[in-house]
Amino acid sequence: MPAKAIVPQGKKTRVSGRRNVKARLRAQEAVKLRLAGISHTNIAKQLGYANASGSYKAVMRELRENALVLREGMEELREQELQRLETLNQAVWSGVLQRPADMGSVHEALRISESRRDLLGLDAPKQLEARIRLDVVHWNEVLKVFLDAYRDVHGTPPEAGELITRIDQAAQERFG
């Protein structure tokens, strides 16, 4: 019995690296087409995916990648802003500690503290409201994806457009 060649898993080669770049570019094009309202079935045909599922997976993978990059960028900006707020706070803090305290400095220190709490999401009610809004928008998008997938498989039922319109209206009325 001949020995099988062992191929290392996960090792990147120049060829696979080029293929990954091509796959990312194709996925980015798929996202653009999807945003333009093109169905996953048509995206698959146009970009050479095996089927609508391949197109869907590529779009979702690309959106996750973009969200990760955006999240990392936001963390960096948040850290920079926290450093700026700390510098401002140090500048006014001596006025806060004076006897009697400089009320202008106290007011500025409170505003800086409020900005820091907002940036870090320490005020729970504001954070909760924002999270609920994001969840509703997310579920609205999930429902749209579901309806699009249903439409790809079964054709367009006459009530699909009405369902999407009513979902959008409900989200706007409740969470404006």
Summary of the structure (lengths in Angstrom):
residues: 176
radius of gyration: 25.4
end to end distance: 69.2
largest distance: 91.4
contacts: 411
relative contact order: 0.06
helix: 80%
strand: 0%
